[in-house]
Amino acid sequence: MKLITPISFVFQSVPEAIVFAIFFVALMGMRVKDNLIKATLAGVLLASSTVVFWAVELPFLVRFFLQLPVFWIILYLIFRAPFNKVMITGTIAFGLLIIAETISLELALLIFGITHADVMQSDFLKITVVSGGYVVLLIISWVMNKKRWSLFKQQEQIEMYTTKDVRKINTYLMVLVLQVLLIVSINLSYVTGFFQFSNLAFHIVTFVLIIVTGFLLFFAHNIITISAKAGELEAHKEYLKNVNDLFVTIRGQRHDFLNHLQVIHSYAKMGKTEKVQAYANSLFAEVKEISKITIPNNATLSALLQTKNVLMESDGIELDINVKSSFQNTALKDIELVKLVGNLLDNAREAIIENDVVKEQRKIILKIFDDADYTHLVVNNLRPTLTEEQIQKMLVSGYTTKANHTGIGLSIVQQIVERYSGIMNVTSSETDGTVIAIAMPIVNKSTPELTNTEAPTIMR
């Protein structure tokens, strides 16, 4: 009996493979609408490879396990994602596709009273009885894109995994892959007549394997989430250290204040006016170095900007800071504010360094201010500029134009902005350079905008 006919290839194998590719894209965290052409191409190639393998006279399970690596290679060549992620995601997507088809098939057999033999002998039944599973997977793909969920979402957001964390995550994911492979092989063996157990045994084994797979998926996600929280804690500790260092310096200056007054008083008594003026100027410069980035009501932001300012100075980058809001009117948590501002400044700084920008154009402008409804954050580096294609790609997690860099910074920024229904806009031109403008909704208007005397402005 011929299992694949021209009709079933066009109306069942190709749509099945396209649904699989779309589901793969969603699990990877890529936007389906931006990769629809690639998913369609992958679907046609995957369906064609299936025809080739079915034409080869090999035992079913041997053919199946040879076919899976070919799927991985096709997906890798088309989507150019890391191969280990392609392998894990592709296998899980394939397994869930087969499970969805099996559930849809079993429901059709139960409701309409048909048999597996009837399905295998009719192209129409082959196409229709499994279509419910395809619809469910497409809906799940849409929801994942809408919620911006992916199999590796939490892992991508944190770079500070310990070796133990990585080992746990990889172990659970690989066990999950093996479990899915077992489910797929048993299901396909049963449907194609290779399964030798009774129907009852088949249903019991399949049910147990599905439950175990569900637990493995839950535990894998749980481990990734716990590791992400641990990474956030480490980041928070680092910036709290910056806060502490900043205020240790401030306390030190206050402690020395009386000594400074005594020196000035002595010069004044001796009538050495020029000495008084020179000493006062040097003292003012020292105090200004700290106070210029001391933002009222937000010690965390003060510490962050102080730290970034020192880094910019060491790299010969001019930093122009104009802060007239402390972000206290938004719903942002301190750790999210650190990620938001820190990632934008880091990206701008690294872009300048990586592109060897000339001294005259090594400048970053940071503005934070409020209007009636939003707190605005603007980061502008005069060079380098970006093409429209680079702007479209830069928000994709993993994309970067910088060497030895993860490329997840702006993806994290975008996730934070969307989490609070904010607005993010990226522009780039020869005149203005690259500008990233973010607007976060104001939820508490009790804190007034900083006045000109309170707002730190740096122009070096």
Salt bridges, closest charged atoms under 4 A:
ASP34 OD2 - ARG31 NE 3.75
GLU106 OE2 - HIS116 NE2 3.58
ASP123 OD1 - LYS126 NZ 3.99
GLU156 OE2 - LYS85 NZ 3.53
GLU232 OE2 - LYS339 NZ 3.18
GLU234 OE2 - LYS237 NZ 3.98
ASP245 OD2 - LYS241 NZ 3.12
GLU289 OE1 - LYS292 NZ 3.25
GLU313 OE2 - ARG460 NH1 3.78
ASP315 OD2 - ARG349 NE 2.56
GLU336 OE2 - ARG419 NH1 2.79
ASP346 OD1 - LYS308 NZ 2.82
GLU350 OE1 - HIS405 NE2 2.71
ASP371 OD2 - HIS376 NE2 2.69
ASP373 OD1 - LYS445 NZ 3.99
GLU389 OE2 - LYS393 NZ 2.99
GLU418 OE1 - ARG148 NE 2.48
GLU430 OE1 - ARG383 NH2 3.19
